[in-house]
Amino acid sequence: MRLQPNRNYVSNDDIQTPPELARRLVDHFQPTGRILEPCAGDGAFLKALRTHARSINASARDSNARSLSSQPNRVAQPIRDSATDSPCTTRVAWCEAKRHRDFFTWQHPVDWIITNPPWSQIRRFLQHALSLADHVVFLFTINHLWTRARLGDVKAACFGLKEIVLVDTPKTFPPSGFQLGAVHLHRGWTGPVMLTDWTSAPGATRFTSTSTPQLPREKSRAGPAQPGLDPLREELRALNRHLDTLLAEAR
């Protein structure tokens, strides 16, 4: 079966994200506010998120200082997180079952969840993440999203598929025959699905898919034709047709 290239594949939940890939994804999505890494593992995403948060908070403090310097009569006020009243704009929290911080006991709302989830528990992780965050980014083989039940969960939670970032499978990941990607789900999103390819070129190539539902069509951002990109577009169009069919059946 074309949708099941390796029928003997057994999910391995102990798959650690390479630090360089975690850093690149965090830099790409630019999360802000309250961020949760629910499956910290060895800490690749957690370290990248903390570095990112320090940079954002430092920039916010510098901006605040510049604003105060231009208004000498204004009393200095620290920048604080609205939820925790702590002096920062972006905060990172984490869970990890092996360290007795169970994600499924976490009940505090957050702005972003970014993680490489345990692939054998995708639906349960997805459902809980959708109940907590406005933005959910999962790194997994993207076939994990294309089941009728999971698409139904996404729709029921009023989320939309905003972007898929295709990435090369790290050598430390088990081979499965499926494409690895970071999937960004956004609460309330009804626009086009953005497809970003990191597999065939050093820089990201971005273009608007034909997937529905979508707002008025955006002009393609693909630019001039690039060698090897047209077959990828055709493959993604076929994937989108399959997604459209599943979405129609879920309605």
Backbone as numpy.savetxt, mean C-alpha at the origin, in Angstrom:
# Nx Ny Nz CAx CAy CAz Cx Cy Cz
-4.36 -24.67 -15.14 -5.20 -23.48 -15.14 -4.32 -22.24 -15.14
-4.66 -21.27 -15.97 -3.83 -20.09 -16.12 -3.79 -19.25 -14.85
-4.88 -19.26 -14.06 -4.93 -18.46 -12.86 -4.31 -19.17 -11.65
-3.81 -20.39 -11.87 -3.21 -21.15 -10.78 -1.93 -21.80 -11.29
-0.85 -21.00 -11.53 0.35 -21.54 -12.16 1.08 -22.58 -11.34
0.92 -22.57 -10.03 1.61 -23.56 -9.21 0.62 -24.11 -8.20
-0.03 -25.20 -8.53 -1.11 -25.74 -7.69 -0.57 -26.42 -6.45
0.75 -26.68 -6.39 1.36 -27.29 -5.22 1.97 -26.27 -4.28
1.74 -24.97 -4.58 2.33 -23.91 -3.76 1.73 -23.90 -2.36
2.59 -23.83 -1.35 2.16 -23.74 0.05 2.60 -22.39 0.59
1.66 -21.62 1.15 1.98 -20.29 1.64 2.95 -20.35 2.80
3.96 -19.49 2.75 4.93 -19.37 3.84 4.79 -17.97 4.42
4.34 -17.88 5.66 4.06 -16.58 6.26 5.32 -15.85 6.73
6.44 -16.54 6.84 7.68 -15.91 7.31 8.50 -15.45 6.11
8.00 -14.42 5.43 8.65 -13.87 4.25 9.02 -12.43 4.56
10.30 -12.16 4.74 10.74 -10.83 5.15 11.01 -9.93 3.94
10.51 -8.72 4.00 10.69 -7.75 2.92 12.11 -7.20 2.93
12.80 -7.19 1.80 14.13 -6.57 1.75 14.06 -5.10 2.14
14.98 -4.61 2.95 14.93 -3.21 3.40 14.87 -2.21 2.26
15.60 -2.45 1.17 15.60 -1.48 0.07 14.24 -1.39 -0.60
13.52 -2.52 -0.69 12.17 -2.49 -1.27 11.20 -1.77 -0.33
11.32 -2.03 0.96 10.46 -1.35 1.93 10.68 0.16 1.87
11.93 0.59 1.80 12.22 2.03 1.74 11.64 2.64 0.47
11.77 1.94 -0.64 11.27 2.49 -1.90 9.75 2.62 -1.90
9.07 1.64 -1.34 7.61 1.69 -1.30 7.13 2.80 -0.36
7.77 2.95 0.79 7.38 4.02 1.71 7.60 5.38 1.06
8.72 5.53 0.37 9.00 6.79 -0.31 7.99 7.05 -1.42
7.52 5.99 -2.06 6.54 6.14 -3.14 5.17 6.56 -2.62
4.69 5.91 -1.58 3.34 6.18 -1.10 3.27 7.40 -0.18
4.37 7.78 0.45 4.43 8.99 1.28 3.31 9.04 2.33
3.22 8.04 3.20 2.16 8.05 4.22 2.39 9.14 5.26
1.31 9.68 5.80 1.39 10.70 6.84 0.34 10.40 7.91
0.46 11.09 9.04 -0.50 10.91 10.12 -0.15 9.71 10.98
-1.16 8.96 11.36 -0.97 7.79 12.21 -0.77 6.57 11.30
0.38 5.93 11.42 0.75 4.82 10.55 0.95 3.56 11.39
0.42 2.45 10.92 0.57 1.18 11.62 1.21 0.15 10.71
2.26 -0.50 11.22 2.84 -1.68 10.58 2.34 -2.87 11.39
1.35 -3.60 10.91 0.71 -4.63 11.74 1.43 -5.96 11.78
2.48 -6.10 10.97 3.18 -7.38 10.89 4.67 -7.08 10.74
5.27 -6.55 11.80 6.59 -5.93 11.70 7.70 -6.90 11.29
7.60 -8.16 11.69 8.63 -9.12 11.32 10.01 -8.67 11.76
10.97 -8.68 10.82 12.33 -8.24 11.13 12.48 -6.73 11.09
11.42 -6.02 10.73 11.44 -4.56 10.87 11.77 -3.75 9.63
11.74 -4.34 8.44 12.11 -3.58 7.25 11.17 -2.40 7.01
9.87 -2.66 6.99 8.91 -1.58 6.81 8.91 -0.64 8.02
9.02 -1.19 9.21 8.99 -0.37 10.41 10.14 0.63 10.42
11.33 0.18 10.09 12.48 1.08 10.05 12.31 2.14 8.97
11.82 1.73 7.80 11.60 2.69 6.71 10.56 3.71 7.10
9.49 3.28 7.76 8.43 4.19 8.18 8.91 5.15 9.25
9.71 4.67 10.18 10.24 5.55 11.22 11.17 6.61 10.64
12.02 6.22 9.71 12.89 7.19 9.05 12.07 8.22 8.30
11.05 7.76 7.60 10.15 8.64 6.87 9.44 9.60 7.82
8.95 9.10 8.95 8.25 9.94 9.92 9.17 11.00 10.51
10.41 10.62 10.82 11.36 11.60 11.36 11.59 12.73 10.38
11.67 12.38 9.08 11.89 13.39 8.06 10.70 14.34 7.96
9.50 13.78 7.97 8.29 14.60 7.88 8.17 15.52 9.10
8.42 14.97 10.29 8.28 15.76 11.50 9.32 16.86 11.58
10.54 16.56 11.11 11.58 17.59 11.10 11.21 18.71 10.14
10.66 18.35 8.99 10.24 19.36 8.03 9.11 20.22 8.60
8.18 19.56 9.32 7.07 20.30 9.92 7.57 21.26 10.99
8.56 20.83 11.80 9.11 21.72 12.83 9.82 22.90 12.19
10.58 22.63 11.13 11.29 23.72 10.44 10.31 24.71 9.86
9.23 24.19 9.27 8.22 25.07 8.69 7.55 25.92 9.76
7.28 25.30 10.92 6.68 26.02 12.02 7.61 27.11 12.53
8.90 26.78 12.62 9.88 27.77 13.09 9.97 28.95 12.13
9.96 28.65 10.83 10.03 29.74 9.85 8.79 30.63 9.93
7.64 29.99 10.15 6.41 30.76 10.27 6.45 31.67 11.49
6.99 31.16 12.61 7.08 31.96 13.83 8.07 33.11 13.67
9.15 32.86 12.95 10.15 33.91 12.77 9.61 35.08 11.96
8.63 34.79 11.11 8.03 35.87 10.31 6.92 36.59 11.06
6.54 36.03 12.25 5.49 36.66 13.08 6.02 36.77 14.51
6.86 37.79 14.78 7.55 37.88 16.08 6.63 37.99 17.29
5.39 38.42 17.11 4.49 38.57 18.25 3.68 37.30 18.54
3.87 36.29 17.70 3.13 35.05 17.89 3.83 34.15 18.89
3.07 33.53 19.79 3.63 32.62 20.79 3.88 31.26 20.15
5.07 30.74 20.37 5.42 29.46 19.77 4.56 28.33 20.33
4.06 27.47 19.42 3.26 26.32 19.81 3.83 25.08 19.12
4.07 24.01 19.86 4.57 22.79 19.22 3.51 22.18 18.31
3.96 21.56 17.24 3.05 20.84 16.36 2.69 19.53 17.03
1.38 19.26 17.13 0.96 18.08 17.87 0.05 17.19 17.04
0.16 15.91 17.30 -0.75 14.95 16.68 -2.12 15.08 17.33
-3.17 15.22 16.50 -4.51 15.47 17.03 -5.05 14.33 17.87
-4.60 13.11 17.60 -5.15 11.96 18.32 -4.44 11.72 19.64
-3.12 11.97 19.68 -2.33 11.63 20.86 -1.82 12.85 21.61
-1.96 14.04 21.02 -1.47 15.27 21.61 0.04 15.22 21.82
0.74 14.44 21.02 2.20 14.40 21.10 2.78 15.37 20.09
3.97 15.92 20.34 4.51 16.97 19.48 5.11 16.45 18.18
4.26 15.96 17.30 4.70 15.52 15.99 3.50 15.46 15.07
3.76 15.32 13.77 2.67 15.23 12.82 2.45 13.80 12.32
3.49 12.99 12.34 3.39 11.62 11.84 3.97 10.67 12.89
3.20 9.65 13.25 3.63 8.69 14.25 3.48 7.29 13.71
4.39 6.40 14.11 4.41 5.02 13.62 4.24 4.07 14.79
3.29 3.15 14.65 3.08 2.09 15.63 3.25 0.75 14.93
3.36 -0.30 15.71 3.58 -1.61 15.11 2.94 -2.72 15.93
2.69 -3.82 15.24 2.26 -5.07 15.86 3.13 -6.19 15.31
3.25 -7.25 16.06 3.97 -8.45 15.61 3.61 -9.59 16.54
2.94 -10.59 16.00 2.45 -11.70 16.82 3.56 -12.40 17.58
4.74 -12.52 16.96 5.84 -13.21 17.61 6.37 -12.45 18.82
6.04 -11.14 18.89 6.47 -10.33 20.03 5.27 -9.98 20.92
4.22 -10.78 20.78 3.04 -10.65 21.65 2.32 -9.33 21.46
2.35 -8.78 20.25 1.53 -7.62 19.89 0.65 -8.05 18.72
-0.51 -8.56 19.06 -1.40 -9.16 18.07 -2.18 -8.07 17.33
-2.05 -8.05 16.02 -2.76 -7.07 15.20 -4.27 -7.13 15.42
-4.79 -8.31 15.65 -6.24 -8.46 15.76 -6.80 -7.93 17.08
-5.92 -7.56 17.99 -6.38 -6.89 19.22 -6.26 -5.38 19.11
-5.66 -4.89 18.03 -5.50 -3.45 17.83 -6.85 -2.88 17.38
-7.33 -1.83 18.08 -8.63 -1.25 17.77 -8.57 0.26 17.52
-7.39 0.86 17.55 -7.29 2.31 17.36 -7.29 2.67 15.88
-8.10 3.63 15.45 -8.09 4.05 14.05 -6.73 4.64 13.67
-6.32 4.42 12.45 -5.08 4.97 11.93 -5.34 5.53 10.53
-4.37 6.28 10.03 -4.50 6.83 8.68 -4.00 5.85 7.62
-2.89 5.19 7.93 -2.27 4.27 6.97 -1.91 2.95 7.65
-2.07 1.88 6.90 -1.50 0.58 7.24 -0.65 0.15 6.05
0.60 -0.15 6.30 1.52 -0.61 5.24 2.24 -1.84 5.77
2.18 -2.94 5.03 2.80 -4.17 5.53 2.92 -5.21 4.42
3.74 -6.20 4.71 3.78 -7.45 3.97 3.05 -8.46 4.84
1.75 -8.69 4.60 0.95 -9.49 5.53 1.22 -10.98 5.40
0.81 -11.75 6.40 0.93 -13.22 6.28 -0.02 -13.72 5.19
0.53 -14.33 4.18 -0.25 -14.66 2.99 -1.32 -15.72 3.25
-1.15 -16.50 4.30 -2.16 -17.52 4.61 -3.37 -16.92 5.34
-3.25 -15.64 5.76 -4.33 -14.99 6.50 -4.78 -13.70 5.81
-4.65 -13.66 4.50 -4.90 -12.42 3.78 -6.29 -11.86 4.05
-7.31 -12.68 3.95 -8.66 -12.12 4.08 -8.89 -11.56 5.49
-8.46 -12.30 6.50 -8.65 -11.82 7.87 -7.87 -10.52 8.10
-6.63 -10.46 7.64 -5.83 -9.24 7.76 -6.47 -8.09 7.00
-6.96 -8.38 5.81 -7.58 -7.35 4.98 -8.82 -6.78 5.66
-9.66 -7.64 6.15 -10.90 -7.17 6.79 -10.59 -6.27 7.98
-9.63 -6.66 8.81 -9.32 -5.86 10.00 -8.65 -4.54 9.59
-7.76 -4.60 8.61 -7.09 -3.38 8.15 -8.11 -2.38 7.59
-9.07 -2.87 6.81 -10.09 -1.99 6.24 -10.96 -1.36 7.31
-11.08 -2.01 8.45 -11.89 -1.45 9.54 -11.15 -0.38 10.33
-9.83 -0.29 10.15 -9.02 0.62 10.96 -8.48 1.83 10.22
-8.14 1.66 8.95 -7.36 2.68 8.24 -8.12 3.27 7.06
-7.66 4.44 6.64 -8.19 5.05 5.41 -7.38 4.64 4.19
-6.13 4.26 4.40 -5.26 3.78 3.33 -4.65 2.45 3.77
-4.75 1.45 2.92 -4.17 0.14 3.20 -3.27 -0.24 2.03
-2.00 -0.53 2.33 -1.05 -0.98 1.32 -0.54 -2.35 1.74
-0.83 -3.35 0.93 -0.36 -4.71 1.17 0.63 -5.10 0.07
1.76 -5.65 0.48 2.72 -6.23 -0.45 2.47 -7.73 -0.49
2.01 -8.21 -1.65 1.75 -9.64 -1.80 1.65 -9.95 -3.29
1.53 -11.22 -3.61 1.26 -11.54 -5.01 -0.18 -11.11 -5.28
-0.37 -10.33 -6.35 -1.62 -9.59 -6.50 -2.83 -10.49 -6.78
-2.59 -11.76 -7.08 -3.72 -12.68 -7.22 -4.50 -12.82 -5.92
-3.86 -12.47 -4.78 -4.53 -12.58 -3.49 -5.76 -11.69 -3.40
-5.81 -10.63 -4.22 -6.94 -9.71 -4.13 -8.10 -10.13 -5.02
-7.84 -10.98 -6.03 -8.84 -11.21 -7.08 -9.85 -12.30 -6.76
-10.20 -12.48 -5.52 -11.29 -13.43 -5.23 -12.58 -12.64 -5.03
-13.68 -13.26 -5.34 -14.97 -12.58 -5.22 -15.21 -12.13 -3.78
-14.84 -12.97 -2.81 -15.08 -12.63 -1.40 -14.26 -11.43 -0.97
-12.99 -11.39 -1.38 -12.13 -10.27 -0.95 -12.51 -8.98 -1.63
-12.86 -9.04 -2.91 -13.34 -7.85 -3.59 -14.65 -7.38 -2.95
-15.47 -8.32 -2.53 -16.70 -7.96 -1.82 -16.40 -7.26 -0.50
-15.36 -7.73 0.22 -14.95 -7.08 1.47 -14.51 -5.64 1.22
-13.74 -5.45 0.14 -13.26 -4.11 -0.20 -14.43 -3.18 -0.49
-15.38 -3.68 -1.28 -16.54 -2.86 -1.63 -17.41 -2.58 -0.42
-17.63 -3.57 0.42 -18.48 -3.39 1.60 -17.89 -2.37 2.57
-16.57 -2.26 2.61 -15.90 -1.30 3.49 -15.80 0.08 2.85
-16.36 0.23 1.63 -16.35 1.52 0.91 -14.95 1.94 0.52
-14.11 0.98 0.16 -12.77 1.26 -0.34 -12.75 1.09 -1.85
-11.75 1.71 -2.48 -11.51 1.51 -3.89 -10.05 1.17 -4.12
-9.78 0.46 -5.20 -8.41 0.12 -5.57 -7.79 1.32 -6.27
-6.79 1.94 -5.64 -6.20 3.17 -6.17 -4.97 2.91 -7.03
-4.12 2.00 -6.58 -2.87 1.78 -7.33 -2.33 0.39 -7.08
-1.69 -0.16 -8.11 -0.91 -1.38 -8.00 0.51 -1.06 -8.46
1.48 -1.30 -7.60 2.88 -1.12 -7.95 3.48 -2.51 -8.17
3.82 -2.82 -9.42 4.40 -4.12 -9.73 5.89 -4.10 -9.42
6.37 -5.10 -8.70 7.79 -5.16 -8.32 8.35 -6.54 -8.66
9.65 -6.59 -8.85 10.31 -7.87 -9.07 10.28 -8.68 -7.77
10.12 -9.97 -7.89 10.10 -10.83 -6.70 11.51 -10.94 -6.13
11.73 -10.54 -4.88 13.06 -10.66 -4.28 13.53 -12.11 -4.26
14.83 -12.29 -4.27 15.38 -13.64 -4.27 15.05 -14.39 -2.98
14.76 -13.63 -1.92 14.44 -14.26 -0.64 12.99 -14.72 -0.55
12.16 -14.33 -1.55 10.75 -14.75 -1.56 10.63 -16.10 -2.26
9.69 -16.93 -1.84 9.50 -18.21 -2.52 8.90 -18.00 -3.90
9.34 -18.75 -4.91 8.73 -18.63 -6.23 7.31 -19.16 -6.23
6.41 -18.45 -6.90 5.01 -18.89 -6.91 4.40 -18.85 -8.30
5.01 -18.13 -9.23 4.43 -17.99 -10.56 3.49 -16.81 -10.68
3.21 -16.12 -9.56 2.33 -14.96 -9.57 3.15 -13.67 -9.48
2.57 -12.59 -9.97 3.23 -11.29 -9.94 3.14 -10.66 -8.56
4.29 -10.21 -8.06 4.33 -9.52 -6.77 4.01 -8.05 -6.98
3.26 -7.48 -6.05 2.94 -6.06 -6.16 2.51 -5.48 -4.83
2.57 -4.15 -4.73 2.04 -3.42 -3.59 0.70 -2.84 -4.01
-0.36 -3.25 -3.34 -1.72 -2.83 -3.68 -2.18 -1.77 -2.70
-2.60 -0.62 -3.22 -3.05 0.49 -2.39 -4.57 0.60 -2.48
-5.23 0.37 -1.36 -6.68 0.52 -1.24 -6.96 1.80 -0.45
-7.89 2.62 -0.96 -8.16 3.94 -0.38 -9.65 4.05 -0.07
-9.97 4.41 1.16 -11.36 4.56 1.55 -12.03 5.67 0.72
-13.17 5.33 0.11 -13.92 6.30 -0.67 -13.42 6.53 -2.08
-12.36 5.84 -2.49 -11.78 6.07 -3.81 -12.69 5.50 -4.91
-13.02 6.35 -5.90 -13.82 5.91 -7.05 -13.15 6.27 -8.36
-11.91 6.71 -8.30 -11.19 7.11 -9.50 -10.56 5.94 -10.22
-9.71 6.24 -11.20 -9.06 5.18 -11.98 -8.02 4.43 -11.17
-7.75 3.22 -11.56 -6.70 2.43 -10.94 -5.38 2.77 -11.62
-4.40 3.19 -10.84 -3.09 3.51 -11.38 -2.20 2.27 -11.33
-1.53 1.99 -12.42 -0.62 0.85 -12.50 0.80 1.38 -12.68
1.67 1.04 -11.75 3.04 1.53 -11.76 3.98 0.34 -11.86
4.83 0.37 -12.87 5.69 -0.78 -13.15 7.12 -0.50 -12.71
7.59 -1.30 -11.76 9.00 -1.23 -11.35 9.77 -2.48 -11.80
9.18 -3.27 -12.65 9.81 -4.55 -12.97 10.73 -4.49 -14.17
10.51 -3.52 -15.07 11.25 -3.56 -16.33 12.16 -2.37 -16.55
12.19 -1.40 -15.62 13.02 -0.21 -15.79 13.42 0.31 -14.42
14.54 1.05 -14.32 14.97 1.58 -13.03 13.96 2.52 -12.41
13.27 3.33 -13.22 12.29 4.27 -12.71 10.88 3.77 -12.94
9.94 4.28 -12.16 8.55 3.85 -12.30 7.94 4.41 -13.57
7.21 3.56 -14.28 6.41 3.98 -15.42 4.96 3.92 -15.00
4.26 5.03 -15.14 2.90 5.09 -14.61 1.93 5.39 -15.75
0.81 4.69 -15.74 -0.23 4.98 -16.72 -1.57 4.60 -16.12
-2.62 5.18 -16.65 -3.96 4.95 -16.15 -4.55 3.72 -16.78
-5.08 2.82 -15.95 -5.67 1.60 -16.47 -7.05 1.86 -17.04
-7.63 0.80 -17.61 -9.00 0.89 -18.13 -10.00 0.31 -17.14
-9.55 0.02 -15.91 -10.44 -0.62 -14.95 -11.55 0.32 -14.51
-12.69 -0.23 -14.18 -13.82 0.54 -13.67 -14.05 0.16 -12.21
-14.73 1.01 -11.36 -15.29 2.29 -11.75 -14.23 3.37 -11.81
-14.49 4.47 -12.53 -13.51 5.52 -12.61 -14.18 6.86 -12.89
-13.47 7.92 -12.54 -13.89 9.27 -12.85 -13.62 9.53 -14.32
-13.96 10.72 -14.86 -13.63 11.01 -16.25 -12.18 10.66 -16.55
-11.97 10.02 -17.68 -10.67 9.44 -18.00 -9.56 10.47 -17.99
-8.46 10.12 -17.31 -7.28 10.96 -17.33 -6.46 10.64 -18.56
-5.70 11.62 -19.01 -4.79 11.39 -20.13 -3.70 10.43 -19.68
-3.34 9.51 -20.54 -2.31 8.54 -20.19 -1.02 9.23 -19.82
-0.36 8.73 -18.78 0.91 9.29 -18.35 2.09 8.46 -18.82
1.82 7.53 -19.70 2.87 6.61 -20.09 3.97 7.28 -20.88
3.66 8.35 -21.63 4.66 9.01 -22.44 5.00 8.18 -23.66
6.18 8.41 -24.27 6.58 7.68 -25.47 6.63 6.18 -25.21
6.36 5.43 -26.24 6.39 3.97 -26.12 7.76 3.50 -25.67
7.82 2.51 -24.81 9.07 1.98 -24.31 9.15 0.50 -24.62
10.36 0.02 -24.97 10.51 -1.39 -25.31 10.04 -2.28 -24.17
9.24 -3.27 -24.50 8.79 -4.24 -23.52 7.59 -3.81 -22.71
7.12 -2.55 -22.87 6.01 -2.07 -22.06 4.67 -2.47 -22.64
4.54 -2.50 -23.99 3.28 -2.84 -24.60 2.76 -4.22 -24.17
3.59 -5.27 -24.15 3.09 -6.55 -23.66 2.61 -6.48 -22.22
3.29 -5.67 -21.39 2.86 -5.51 -20.01 1.49 -4.85 -19.96
1.28 -3.82 -20.78 -0.02 -3.16 -20.82 -1.12 -4.15 -21.19
-0.85 -5.01 -22.18 -1.85 -5.98 -22.60 -2.16 -6.96 -21.48
-1.11 -7.38 -20.76 -1.32 -8.30 -19.65 -2.17 -7.64 -18.55
-1.89 -6.36 -18.28 -2.64 -5.66 -17.25 -4.08 -5.39 -17.70
-4.27 -5.12 -18.99 -5.64 -4.94 -19.49 -6.44 -6.24 -19.30
-5.78 -7.37 -19.57 -6.45 -8.65 -19.38 -6.79 -8.86 -17.90
-5.86 -8.46 -17.03 -6.11 -8.55 -15.60 -7.28 -7.67 -15.20
-7.35 -6.48 -15.77 -8.45 -5.57 -15.46 -9.80 -6.10 -15.95
-9.79 -6.76 -17.12 -11.04 -7.35 -17.61 -11.52 -8.43 -16.64
-10.57 -9.21 -16.12 -10.91 -10.23 -15.14 -11.46 -9.58 -13.87
-10.82 -8.47 -13.42 -11.30 -7.75 -12.25 -12.69 -7.18 -12.47
-12.94 -6.61 -13.66 -14.27 -6.07 -13.97 -15.34 -7.14 -13.85
-15.01 -8.34 -14.34 -15.97 -9.44 -14.28 -16.28 -9.81 -12.84
-15.24 -9.90 -12.00 -15.43 -10.24 -10.60 -16.22 -9.17 -9.86
-15.92 -7.89 -10.17 -16.65 -6.79 -9.55 -18.12 -6.83 -9.93
-18.41 -7.13 -11.21 -19.79 -7.20 -11.66 -20.53 -8.33 -10.95
-19.84 -9.45 -10.74 -20.47 -10.58 -10.05 -20.69 -10.29 -8.57
-19.83 -9.39 -8.00 -19.94 -9.08 -6.57 -21.05 -8.09 -6.29
-21.52 -7.38 -7.34 -22.55 -6.38 -7.15 -23.90 -7.04 -6.86
